[in-house]
Amino acid sequence: MEQPVTISRLQLANAVLGQVGQFPELLDMTYYLVAPEFLEGEFAGSFRDLQTLAGVTDWQAEINDCDKCSRMAAMWAGVLNARTVNQHNLSHGALAMGQWNYKPSWSPSNHSINWFAYGVLVDDTHPEGIAVGFYEPAKRWIVSLSETEISSCFKCAA
């Protein structure tokens, strides 16, 4: 197994703040970067299995809607991270993924998805070598947000 990349809380906070203008709520000291392929591959399948097992595959307003789905996705990613850390005797670290609540351009109401941090080559936009991406857990794929949608964020937590 390839050793995953760990970063400090300060590195992650600086990257998120610098790229999307939000200061994330980060409780842990060390974080693992997320591989985008993991989110759309192994994670997507296991998250769907978890939703099926729990009987929450169908959207229901106020019961199983976007904010519950994004919290469940972040929680499940954290469980998989803990399992991997323990199985491979890796240094402790949380997963650089959390909830992102914002106002989408396609809806009159607010929406909740997941943000995640992943490694990229260092450049002017990514001085820490960290990029921020967005994951739609209901559809189980990575999405792009407009600048307006990014700036409408009212909760960014891991």
Buried (B, 14 or more C-beta within 10 A) or exposed (E): EEEBBBBBBEBBBBBBBBBBEBEBEBEBEBBBBBBBEBBBEEBBEBBEEBBEEEEBEEEEEEEBBBBBBBBBBBEBBBEBBEEBBEEEEBEEBBBBBBBBBBBBEEEEEBBBBBBBBBBBEEEEEBEBBBBBBBBBBBEBEBEEBEEEBBEBBEBBBB
